[in-house]
Amino acid sequence: MNFTTILQEIEQESNTFSTTGNVTTTIPELAKVSPNKFGIHLTTIEGEDFGIGDSVEKFSIQSISKALTVALAFSFLDEKIWKRVGVEPSGSAFNSLIQLEYEKGIPRNPFINSGAIVIADMLVSCLNNPKEDFLEYIRVISGSPTINFNLAVAQSEKDTRFRNAALANFLKSFGNIENDVDEVLDFYFHQCSIEMTCKELAHSFFFFANEGKTKEGKQILTKSQVKRLNALMQTCGFYDESGEFTYKVGLPGKSGIGGGIVALYPKNFVVATWSPKLNKKGNSELGMHALELLTTKTGMSVF
């Protein structure tokens, strides 16, 4: 498979793709990002790297981090984590309070905000120095020691925390937050603020495509655990547009409002895209289009 040629074709076709989306304004710091950025990086299971466009420029991964926090929590707690968070698609907005009340404080899945906050609470309990230890974990799985938090983004999230604070306090009222709410939210805002390039992001998700092993051969999760989390990304990784992504792209993956998307074809490749313009569902408009082109041109998907 000539991925260099395929990515070049995708870049050319994406340049003429008409977008109507906008950069997010929900986090003021993210609203400053140029809407015209676009990059793709693909890493094969053999370790070959292919990148185009702005694929080596760092951006805030935001909710993509939720797949990495749940992986870390899963490594500590295994199946016990599903006592506090579900595995079903939400069908509602990612920050819905109504659904959380209806389901008595058990979030539908770990990728909506309430579910990710519960996972953050688990990690605050499991880690000695939660933010520092999580950052070290990210550096290990990515193979990049320079990855860091964007403190300005984390502060911007804290300054506009009202909906997430409501979710966290609501969870606390149901007994599904064990630690101090402010400490849990601080960890959550920092995890979302992590900056990576498309290349670093693809490398970070390598273990999901490689039966739990990183690019450097470190075992992060078991084959069974990876299978379960890939299934969750397939059904829940794009909020209430997960069905659309599955229909058009046919890969498990995760998106973030920073404009990033990462997707993977188990035992074959991991691909990350970045384009800050979001559609109405909060997913990267151009990123989804590019990934649809990728699986169409290669004929490689899980279906």
N, C-alpha and C positions, 0 to 999 in steps of 0.2 A: 504494500500500500504506500503510495507516494504522498505522504502527509504534507510535505512542503508545497507541492502543487495544489493540493486540495485546499489548504489554508489560504493560499494566494487567491484561488478562485472565490473562496468565501469572502475574503476581504474586498475583492473587486465588486462582487454582487451586493455586498452590504453597503458599499459606498453609494449605491443607487437606491437603497431601500428607504422608503418614505416613513419617517417616524413622527408620531404625534405626542409622544410622552414628554415628561419633564423630570428634571433632577428633583429629588425629594426636598421638601422644605420643613419636614417635621423635626429635623435636627439641624439647627441653623448652620453649624459648622460644615455639614455635608452640602448645604446649598451653595457653597462657594466653589465647588468642583466644576470644571469645564464640562459642559454637556456633550462635547464633541470627542471625548476620549473613547478609544475602542482598541481592545487588544484581545488576543487569543493565545493560549499556550496549551500544547498537548504533549503529554508524557506517555510513552508506550510502556508496557509491562517489562520490556527488555531494557528500559532506562533511557531510551532515545528522547531527545527534547526538540520540539518544533514550536517556534513562536512567531507572531506577526504583530504589527502595530504597537500599541502602548502596553505590551505584555510584561515589560520589566519596570513599570512605574507602580509605586505602591498606592493602595487605596484601602479604605476602611471596609473590612469584610462583613461587618454587622452581623446579620442573622445566620450567615454561613457558619459562624463560630458555634452555633447551637449543635451542629452535627459533631463537632469536636469535643464540646463539653459533655454531651451525652455519651460519647465513646469513652471518655475518661471516667465518668461516673459508672458506666457499665463495667469497666475493668476493675473497679473497686467493689461494686455491690451486686453485680451480675443481675439475675432475674428479680431481685428485691426492689429494683428501681420502679418496676411496673406496678407496685402496690400504691405508688403515689402519683403516677402519671400514666395516661393511657397510650394506646397505639393505633387509634382510629383517626381518619381524616376529620377535620373540624367542620368544613363547609361554612364557616363563619369567618369574620374578620380576625386577623391574627392577634388583635388586642381586645377581643370581646369580653366584657364583664358579664353580659347576660348569660352566655353559655356556661361560664364558670359557676354562676349561681345555680343554674338549672342542674348542673352535674355535681353540686355539693362539694366544690373545692378540689375536684380531681380533674386536672386539665386533660383535654382529649389526646394530646400528643406532646412530645418534648420540643417541637419546633414552633408552636405558637408561643407568644410571649409568656403566658402564665406557666406553661410547661417548662420553658427554659429557665424561668425564675425558680421553679421547684428544683430543677437540676442544679442550678447555681447554689441553692441552699444545701443540697447534698454535698457539693464539692467544698463549700465552706466548712462543713463538718469533717470531711475526709482529709483535707490538706492542712498541713501545718502552717504554711504561709500562702493562702489561697491564690492571690494574684501572682506572686513570684513563682510559685510552683506550677501554676497553669501556663505561664509564659515559657517556663523551661520545657514543659511538655510540648508546646507548640514548636519550639526551636528544635527539639529532638525529632518530631515526626516530619518536620519540613526539611531538616538537614541544614537549616539556616540560622546561625547564631545572632543575626542582626535584627530579627523580627522583634517588634516592640509595640506597646500601646501608643495610640495617638492621644495624648493627655488632653488636648484641646477638644477633641471629639468626645472623650469621656465626660469632660466638664459640661459640654453642650448638652449631652444626654441627661446629665444630672439636673441641669437648669430647666429642662423641659420634661421632667420625670413624672408628671402628675398622673398620667394614665397608668404607667408601670408601677408607680407607688400605690395607686388604688388597687391594682391587681395583687401586688405583694401583700398589702394589708388585708385584702379580702381572703387570700390564701391563708394568712396567719389566723384569721378568725375561724377558719375551718380546721385549724391545727395542722395544715400542710406546709408550714414554714417553721423550722425548728430554731433557727438562729435569729439574731437581731435583724429586723427588716432593712435598716439602713446599711448594715454590713453586706447583706445579700445583694441589695441593689447596687452597691458600690462595685462589687465583684462583677455583676451582670453588665454594668455600663462599661467596665474596662474590657471584659471579654469581647464585647461588640465593637470596641474601638480599635482592636488589633488591625494593624496595617500589613498587607502582603502585596506582592506582585502576582500576576496570573501564574507565573512560573512557580513561585513559592506555594501558592494555593494548590496547584496541581500536585506538587510534591507532597504537601500535607495530607492530601486525600489518597495518596498512593496505596496506603495500607488497606483501604476499602476495596480496591481492585485486586489486591495481591494476597487475599486470604489472611489478612491481619498483619502482614509484615510491611515495614517501611521500605523505602528505596535502599536503605543501608542494611536491611535484613533484620531489624529489631522487631520482635513479635509484640504488637500492641494489643490486639484482641484475638480471640480464637476464631476459627472458620465459622463456627455457628453464630457467634456474636456478630461478626461482620455481615453474615447473611441476613440477620434480623434487622440490623441498622440500614442496610441497603434497601430492604423491603420498605422500611419506614420512610426513607428518602424518596422512594418511588411513589408512595401513596400520599405523603404529607409534606414533602420538601418545598413546595411552592404555594403553601397556604391553600386558599380555595381556587387556585389555578393549577393544582397538581394533576388533575385529570387532563387538562389541556396540554400540559407539558408532556405527560406520558403519551398522549395521542399524537402529538407533533414530533417529539424527539425520541421517546422510547428508551430513556436512560434514567436511572436513579440519580438524584442530585439535590443541591440546595442553593437557594438564592438569598440575596441580602439587599437592603435598600440602598447600599452604597453602589449598586449597579453590578455587583459581581454575581456570577453563577459558576458553580463547579458541578460537573457531571462525570460519570464513570461507566465504563463497560467492563464488568469483571473479567479479569485475566487477559485484558487487552489494552486498555488505555484509561487515562484520566485527562479531562480537558477543563480548562478554566477560561471564562470570558469576563470582560469588564466593559460596560457601557452604561454611564450614569442615568440616561433617560429611562424612566420607569413607565410602565403601562398603568392602567387604573387599578390593577390588582397588586401593584407594588413590586413587580418583577421587571428586570431589564428587557426592554422591548427589542433592542438589537441583539442582545445576547441570546434570547430565545430563538430569534430568527436564524442567527449564525449556527446554533446547535442543531436546529432543524435541517439546515443545509448540510451540516457535517454528517449526520446519520443517513440522510438521503443519498449523498454522494458516495459514502463509503459502504452503504448497505449494512452497517454495523450498529445493532441495537439489541436490547435484551429480548425483543419480540421477533 
